[in-house]
Amino acid sequence: SRIPRRAPPGAPGRTGMDESKPLKVRLTFSVILVGVSLLFAAVVTDHWAVLSPKVEEYNATCEAAHFGLWRLCTKRIFMQEQGPKEKGCGPISLPGEHNCSYFKHFTPGQSSEIFEVTTQKEYSISAAAIAIFSVGFAIIGTICVLLSFGKKRDYLLKPASMFYTFAGLCIIISVEVMRQSVKRMIDSEETVWIEYSYSWSFACACASFVLLFICGIALLLIALPRFPQNPWETCMDAEPEH
């Protein structure tokens, strides 16, 4: 019979590397949870973009708006004289009468003049649908990671990493659709909006893409089997022949 050769003294074994894998998975999963939290915050909040019209006169009220994937919020703001660089109504943080309504294409009976244009409606529905796919991928990935903590379920880390990567790609596509929607809205002659800015919900969506995409790939690399770095590791894993 052939006896497997032992590793030379001081040679690194596979046990130490295998023991560090659960720690790497937990650290990566902690960062992924931050990305998932930012994803949920971006999807459910209404501060993706802020719009404001041109202010013709001061010491009067003007109407600014901010919106997300599902609804539009308007605020009547009392404007005093602005600086030379400021032309629009706002900022949106100023006190004023606040009113929010869901988009008409999501809740029949509600009205939102900004999104009555067919093109804007299509952009809004597309961005919301893609964001829902992103949330679904993130939830499935989280379930796979939680199940992988059981014994001999490491194989679930690979599909989990792919789900997180898909979630990141979907949310960045939704961000781009929303960006194009705002750009077309500002360029359109049918709207009174001349100034726009992206707010913190938009930033949350971008940050969630970075975390989910990078950590999804990192989780995949962790889940892949490690290739032997030294010749004796293959000999150590060989089964003795009788």
Disulfide bonds with the S-S distance in Angstrom:
Cys62-Cys89 1.85
Cys73-Cys100 2.00
